[in-house]
Amino acid sequence: MNLRVIKKDIEYFIGEFIDDCTLFVCLNPSKDADQVASIISEAVDLYNDLRDKVNHPEGENLKLFYNGIRKEMFEKLDGLCEKLSAAISK
């Protein structure tokens, strides 16, 4: 796993999620924008947390560490997607 690739993946996937959130708010101004804004804030916090972890790796096996970061990213993004879906369905 290349460090540059995982940094780009973090930026791409979380950026796309934030774009989806902002697109929803723009297309549905009557929906609760505050709840979506809090979800966006969580996504930004996730981005910052993952970038900090990637920039300061722990342990001797970096491949395992970066695979764990990637897994954590997708699990947390799934959780954020579920929150967004719940906000949209209201």
C-alpha positions in Angstrom: 0.0 0.0 0.0 1.4 3.3 -1.1 1.1 6.2 1.4 0.2 8.6 -1.4 -2.6 6.3 -2.6 -4.2 6.0 0.8 -4.1 9.8 1.3 -5.8 10.3 -2.1 -8.4 7.6 -1.2 -9.2 9.4 2.1 -9.6 12.7 0.3 -11.6 11.3 -2.5 -14.1 9.2 -0.6 -14.8 11.6 2.2 -14.9 14.5 -0.3 -17.4 12.7 -2.4 -19.6 12.1 0.7 -19.4 15.8 1.7 -20.3 16.7 -1.9 -23.4 14.4 -1.7 -24.4 16.1 1.5 -24.1 19.6 0.1 -25.9 18.6 -3.1 -28.8 17.2 -1.0 -29.1 20.4 1.0 -29.0 22.5 -2.2 -31.7 20.4 -3.9 -33.9 20.1 -0.8 -33.9 23.5 1.0 -37.1 22.5 2.9 -35.3 19.6 4.7 -33.4 19.9 7.9 -30.1 21.5 6.9 -28.8 21.6 10.4 -28.8 17.8 10.8 -27.0 17.4 7.5 -24.5 20.1 8.6 -23.7 18.1 11.7 -23.1 15.0 9.5 -20.8 17.1 7.3 -19.0 18.2 10.5 -18.5 14.5 11.5 -17.1 13.8 8.0 -14.6 16.6 8.3 -13.6 15.3 11.7 -13.2 11.8 10.3 -11.0 13.3 7.5 -8.8 15.1 9.9 -8.5 12.1 12.2 -7.6 9.7 9.4 -5.0 12.1 7.9 -3.4 12.5 11.3 -3.2 8.7 11.7 -1.8 8.3 8.3 0.9 10.9 8.8 1.9 9.4 12.1 1.9 5.6 11.6 2.1 3.3 14.6 3.7 -0.2 14.7 6.2 -2.0 12.7 4.0 -3.5 10.0 2.9 -0.5 7.9 0.9 -2.5 5.4 -1.3 -3.8 8.2 -1.6 -0.4 9.7 -2.7 1.2 6.4 -5.1 -1.6 5.7 -6.7 -0.9 9.1 -7.0 2.8 8.3 -8.7 2.0 5.0 -11.1 -0.4 6.8 -11.8 2.2 9.5 -12.5 4.8 6.8 -15.1 2.6 5.0 -16.8 1.5 8.2 -17.2 5.1 9.5 -18.3 6.3 6.1 -21.0 3.6 6.0 -22.2 4.9 9.4 -22.3 8.4 8.1 -24.2 7.3 5.0 -26.8 5.6 7.3 -27.1 8.9 9.2 -27.6 10.8 6.0 -30.2 8.3 4.8 -32.1 8.7 8.1 -32.0 12.5 7.7 -33.2 12.3 4.1 -36.1 10.0 4.9 -37.5 12.4 7.5 
